[in-house]
Amino acid sequence: MGILLALIAVLLFPLTSPAEVNWDTVSAKKVPLFYPGMTSWEFLTGSEHASGANAVSGLEKSCQDCHVKGDRVDIFADDIMKGKLRRKSREIPFEPEPPQGITPFITLELQAAYDATDFYLRLKWPSPKGVSFKNPADVSRGFYDRVAVQLNGNLRSFSRAGCFMSCHDDVSYMPDAPSEEEVMANPFYAKQRRKDVRLYAYVTRNRGWSDLKSEKEMDKYLKAGAIIDLWIAGFRGPEVISSDESIFYDRIRDSTKDIKVEGTWQEGFYTVTIKRKLTTLDPMDIQMQEGKTFTAGIAVYDQKNGYRKHHVSFPLSIAIGGGKADLTALKIIEGKQQVK
């Protein structure tokens, strides 16, 4: 009888798909993104960041407290992109290999909605040429136009610094990246048969990529909600491809894929919609519920750029119904009806 009632409920009130959400009724947040080059957690907490280092290390302020002035982002992204701005203590530019065909800043439109079971995120950003949409990308090497969203619900450092807390000087394609031989000789990475260092949460290391904290210490952070969920959606021609991942002691692909994506490129803009259950059975997912607020960090890759060559946002808060946040998700009831 229970199964029959559940089936009747689905037939009467079908679950909303991303395409069925009336996004015209959902408010959009304009999110500024900038080109960071080789800006890392180590830079943010180091002497070159001057007074900002103490604010980041002490979790006293968020990035935007110092770097957003009204509608303007106070970051020298244009000089970073041109290779002019240098990390003086290292005697290297923030970007030694300037990318071609992209601008220092872009503005992304972000919308969020939810119903009784699912959460929906819609992202729209400029891409004048829509390279990957028009020409299928070499996905195997990571060179395809895409958006990556990092999310966390409890970690205070993530709410302050966003995705910078998982980006380090010693991950691949950054200045201190170890050689393949060094990585393969490390017991942790050898066990995973890996040759590269990927994103990791700084709370999992003592000093650097190879110095992992004890399992006991990492379990403490896991129980405290230090997992960073990672949703990726991009284009291989008109086909939208996705990956459901997480970041903690390493960047890994989740055992179950809990996101569904749709998207297109039209008139110079990519649009992607991501759908996920509010709660899942995957311990590497953040769990959502009405009345809860979480933090998101967004990265956009355009012109088939990969690795560090992307635009990033500062951390922004998203509330699922109520609560003070940068963006509040709109509640959807009975499949298609929406209320503000």
C-alpha positions, -999 to 999 in steps of 0.1 A, spaced: 0 0 0 28 24 9 44 19 -25 11 25 -43 5 57 -24 40 69 -33 34 61 -69 1 81 -69 19 110 -53 45 111 -80 18 110 -107 -2 138 -91 28 159 -81 57 151 -104 92 160 -91 104 192 -106 132 190 -131 156 219 -137 139 227 -170 105 230 -153 115 255 -127 102 289 -138 134 308 -134 118 340 -144 102 341 -109 135 334 -91 157 364 -81 192 364 -96 224 374 -77 251 390 -98 284 375 -87 317 391 -97 344 366 -107 381 375 -112 413 359 -126 435 349 -96 465 333 -114 487 316 -88 470 331 -57 469 304 -30 461 297 6 498 302 14 498 336 -2 466 347 16 482 336 50 517 348 42 537 380 47 531 393 12 494 396 20 504 421 46 476 429 71 453 406 52 473 376 63 463 380 100 427 385 90 426 353 70 446 332 94 425 344 124 393 339 104 385 375 113 373 387 80 361 374 46 379 382 14 351 406 3 353 426 35 386 441 22 383 436 -16 348 446 -26 340 483 -27 303 487 -37 300 471 -71 337 470 -77 361 442 -69 394 457 -57 417 430 -71 445 436 -97 432 409 -119 441 428 -151 478 430 -140 477 393 -129 464 382 -163 491 402 -181 519 387 -160 527 421 -145 519 415 -108 545 395 -91 548 374 -60 579 393 -47 591 368 -22 592 341 -49 604 363 -77 577 350 -100 545 365 -116 511 355 -102 506 343 -138 537 333 -157 517 320 -187 489 345 -194 459 329 -210 445 342 -242 410 353 -252 395 360 -217 390 391 -197 402 398 -161 367 400 -147 333 385 -155 299 387 -139 279 355 -133 242 353 -126 233 329 -98 198 316 -89 187 290 -64 155 272 -56 143 241 -37 113 219 -31 104 192 -6 132 169 -19 156 187 -42 179 217 -45 184 236 -78 212 259 -88 212 279 -121 244 297 -133 247 319 -163 280 335 -174 294 353 -205 313 333 -231 313 353 -263 326 324 -285 312 294 -267 342 274 -278 334 241 -262 297 243 -273 306 249 -309 337 225 -309 337 194 -287 365 197 -262 394 174 -252 377 165 -220 403 138 -211 428 166 -205 404 189 -187 403 215 -215 366 223 -218 344 252 -209 328 245 -175 317 258 -142 328 243 -108 309 249 -76 325 242 -42 301 240 -12 304 237 25 281 241 54 301 243 86 338 252 80 344 288 91 376 291 70 356 283 39 329 309 47 358 334 50 381 324 21 360 301 -1 378 279 -26 412 295 -18 414 272 13 417 242 -10 442 258 -35 479 256 -25 513 264 -38 521 227 -41 491 214 -61 496 206 -98 506 235 -120 514 258 -91 550 269 -82 559 242 -56 542 213 -73 562 181 -67 575 159 -95 556 128 -105 584 107 -90 580 125 -56 543 120 -56 545 83 -66 570 77 -38 547 91 -11 527 63 6 494 81 6 495 89 -31 511 56 -41 482 38 -26 459 57 -49 483 52 -79 485 89 -85 512 111 -100 498 145 -91 487 165 -61 452 178 -64 431 202 -43 430 195 -6 416 212 25 444 229 44 430 215 77 442 180 66 479 189 65 505 199 90 530 214 65 525 209 28 511 182 5 530 152 19 525 159 56 490 146 63 475 148 98 466 117 117 434 98 109 422 107 144 426 144 137 410 141 102 380 122 117 375 151 140 372 175 111 350 152 91 326 150 120 326 188 122 315 190 86 348 199 69 339 182 36 338 205 6 313 193 -20 324 199 -56 299 200 -85 312 203 -121 292 209 -153 306 216 -187 303 212 -224 314 187 -250 296 203 -279 259 207 -270 263 177 -246 264 187 -209 288 166 -189 292 166 -152 312 152 -123 302 149 -86 333 152 -64 345 162 -30 376 178 -14 390 169 19 424 151 22 423 150 -16 400 158 -45 381 126 -54 352 115 -75 323 105 -52 312 69 -51 277 79 -62 268 106 -87 240 126 -70 238 156 -94 218 160 -126 227 188 -150 213 206 -180 227 235 -200 232 253 -233 251 282 -249 231 310 -265 238 345 -276 271 347 -259 262 331 -226 265 296 -211 236 286 -188 239 255 -165 213 241 -141 223 217 -114 199 196 -94 206 175 -63 186 159 -35 186 180 -4 199 149 15 219 120 2 234 88 14 269 98 4 290 107 35 312 129 12 282 152 3 271 182 23 236 177 35 210 204 30 177 212 48 152 240 50 164 268 73 201 260 68 227 283 52 258 271 34 287 287 15 296 284 -21 327 293 -42 324 293 -80 350 289 -107 345 293 -144 367 280 -172 364 295 -206 381 292 -240 390 256 -231 414 268 -204 422 243 -177 441 239 -144 446 272 -126 435 293 -156 400 302 -145 379 330 -129 368 326 -93 344 342 -69 347 352 -33 327 330 -9 290 337 -9 263 324 14 231 307 2 201 302 25 175 275 19 144 294 29 149 321 54 181 332 72 205 360 64 225 353 33 238 367 0 212 347 -18 181 330 -6 168 299 -25 131 302 -36 108 275 -23 88 255 -49 57 237 -38 37 209 -55 61 205 -84 55 237 -103 38 263 -81 62 287 -66 59 310 -36 82 339 -26 
